[in-house]
Amino acid sequence: MLRHTYATSLYRAGVDLKTAQYLLGHSDIRMTAEIYTHIAENDVANSADKISDYFGSIINVGVY
């Protein structure tokens, strides 16, 4: 259970999946992504907000 909590906490802290795989000692990134990292609805909503903010910033700057 602690490893699942650690993996999920890494995800929520913004640690990329490849780094989380290394920190957890998994040889296969699918183990990290599909078994240990648990994503909640709130995580999806936060990601959608980040994507929206990103595209809003590049449109306002005129870079596309």
N, C-alpha and C positions, 0 to 999 in steps of 0.2 A: 504494500500500500504506500509506503514511503517513496518508493521509486516512481510510482504513478503521480504522486503529489509533486515530487521534484520535477518531473518532466513537464507537467502541466504548469507549474510555477515558472519554469524557464520560458515556456511559450508565452505566458501572460506578461512576462518581463520583457518580451521582445527579442529573446535570444533566437537566432535562426536555427532551423531544424538540423542542419549539418553540424553545428556546434553542439547542440543538445545531444545528437547521436554520439559524438565524441565524448562528451562529459558523462554520458550514461554507459559508455563502453559497448554500444551495440555495433555489431559488424554490418547489419542491414538496416538502412534508414527506415524501411517499412516497419520494423519493430518499434522504433521510436514514434513514428507518426500514427500508426494504426492501433497499437496496443497500449502504449504508455501515456501518450498525450491525449487528454480529454478536453474537448472543446464544447463550451456551453453556448446557448443562444446569445448571451451577452457578449461573448467573444466575437461572434459573427457580426453583431451590431457594431461593435467597436471597430472591427476591420472595415466595415462598410463606411463608417464615418471617416476613417483614415484615408480611404480611397477617394471619397468625395472631397475631403480637404485638399488632398494632393492635386486632383484635377482642377479644383477651384483655384489653387495657387498658380498653376501653370497657365491657366486661361487668363487670369488677371495680369500676369506678367507679359503675356503675349508670346510665350514659348509653347509651340505645339508641333 
